[in-house]
Amino acid sequence: MQEYETLKQLVNEVADDLAKAQGGNKAAGTRVRKQMQEIKNLAQDIRKKVLEFRGSGD
């Protein structure tokens, strides 16, 4: 599933900014929040597709 691979990539990309945000970098904190929103939206899309798989398997 391509969406899952994209999700893993987004999570890996946020690591550097997360470390900077923990160090007090406010701009990095803003980027982390934006990236986490993208991750949340993509995860929701994946959940919907999984439900479709389950529903079509009957």
Rosetta silent file (secondary structure, phi, psi, omega in degrees, C-alpha in Angstrom):
SEQUENCE: MQEYETLKQLVNEVADDLAKAQGGNKAAGTRVRKQMQEIKNLAQDIRKKVLEFRGSGD
SCORE:     score description
SCORE:     0.000 S_00000001
   1 L     0.000  119.163 -177.099    0.000    0.000    0.000 S_00000001
   2 H   -62.691  -36.659 -178.474    1.605    3.231   -1.209 S_00000001
   3 H   -61.903  -37.421  179.647   -0.093    5.363    1.444 S_00000001
   4 H   -66.377  -41.573  177.669    1.559    3.363    4.212 S_00000001
   5 H   -62.536  -39.850  177.457    5.007    3.841    2.674 S_00000001
   6 H   -63.948  -40.405  178.533    4.332    7.578    2.443 S_00000001
   7 H   -61.016  -45.685  179.333    3.271    7.607    6.097 S_00000001
   8 H   -61.567  -39.802  179.733    6.509    5.922    7.156 S_00000001
   9 H   -64.450  -43.322  179.504    8.504    8.449    5.120 S_00000001
  10 H   -62.384  -41.196  179.441    6.694   11.402    6.727 S_00000001
  11 H   -63.367  -42.105  178.617    7.351   10.048   10.215 S_00000001
  12 H   -64.695  -37.440 -178.115   11.054    9.660    9.426 S_00000001
  13 H   -68.644  -28.941 -176.216   11.244   13.181    8.013 S_00000001
  14 H   -76.969  -14.174 -174.156    9.783   14.802   11.120 S_00000001
  15 H   -58.116  -45.908 -178.038   12.535   13.392   13.393 S_00000001
  16 H   -63.495  -46.487 -179.735   15.092   16.169   12.775 S_00000001
  17 H   -66.040  -33.331  178.480   12.597   18.974   13.306 S_00000001
  18 H   -63.963  -42.170  177.811   11.269   17.273   16.425 S_00000001
  19 H   -63.368  -40.479  178.393   14.750   17.233   17.943 S_00000001
  20 H   -65.647  -40.565 -179.830   15.173   20.920   17.084 S_00000001
  21 H   -64.112  -38.944  177.868   11.769   21.748   18.578 S_00000001
  22 H   -65.514  -25.298  177.275   12.700   19.986   21.813 S_00000001
  23 L   -82.733   -1.057  176.416   15.785   22.189   21.893 S_00000001
  24 L   105.596    3.020 -179.744   13.606   25.286   21.840 S_00000001
  25 L   -76.629  108.781 -175.730   13.486   26.108   18.139 S_00000001
  26 H   -67.964  -37.017  179.234   10.026   27.620   17.649 S_00000001
  27 H   -63.995  -39.868  177.854   10.115   27.447   13.845 S_00000001
  28 H   -65.109  -36.973  177.021   10.893   23.737   14.019 S_00000001
  29 H   -61.464  -39.804  177.682    7.961   23.312   16.403 S_00000001
  30 H   -64.739  -43.405  178.370    5.673   24.916   13.842 S_00000001
  31 H   -63.138  -40.136  178.967    6.981   22.591   11.131 S_00000001
  32 H   -61.735  -45.119 -179.789    6.465   19.569   13.402 S_00000001
  33 H   -62.124  -41.003  178.830    2.851   20.537   14.071 S_00000001
  34 H   -64.737  -45.741  179.801    2.208   20.964   10.352 S_00000001
  35 H   -64.595  -37.750  179.614    3.846   17.633    9.522 S_00000001
  36 H   -66.850  -32.483  175.632    1.953   15.870   12.281 S_00000001
  37 H   -65.824  -41.023  176.905   -1.321   17.159   10.829 S_00000001
  38 H   -62.682  -41.627  178.602   -0.332   15.686    7.461 S_00000001
  39 H   -62.594  -43.255  179.312    0.502   12.392    9.193 S_00000001
  40 H   -60.196  -45.804 -178.974   -2.861   12.418   10.952 S_00000001
  41 H   -64.552  -41.970  179.272   -4.731   13.001    7.689 S_00000001
  42 H   -66.747  -40.811  177.649   -2.824   10.282    5.871 S_00000001
  43 H   -61.084  -38.868  177.922   -3.376    7.838    8.734 S_00000001
  44 H   -64.688  -40.531  177.240   -7.098    8.553    8.551 S_00000001
  45 H   -61.836  -41.160  178.877   -7.076    7.851    4.806 S_00000001
  46 H   -64.017  -41.821  178.326   -5.319    4.530    5.460 S_00000001
  47 H   -58.501  -42.460  179.348   -7.928    3.628    8.097 S_00000001
  48 H   -62.765  -42.129 -179.719  -10.687    4.255    5.563 S_00000001
  49 H   -66.299  -37.179  177.948   -8.993    2.042    2.970 S_00000001
  50 H   -64.236  -40.259  175.963   -8.558   -0.751    5.493 S_00000001
  51 H   -62.995  -36.378  176.485  -12.253   -0.583    6.273 S_00000001
  52 H   -64.506  -40.270  177.530  -12.950   -0.832    2.552 S_00000001
  53 H   -59.896  -45.572 -178.047  -10.776   -3.961    2.375 S_00000001
  54 H   -63.994  -41.483 -178.627  -12.694   -5.449    5.265 S_00000001
  55 H   -70.351  -33.694 -178.345  -16.046   -4.553    3.737 S_00000001
  56 H   -82.862  -10.838 -178.943  -15.204   -5.914    0.286 S_00000001
  57 L   -81.991   -0.510 -178.336  -13.923   -9.196    1.723 S_00000001
  58 L   -71.354    0.000    0.000  -17.417  -10.454    2.584 S_00000001
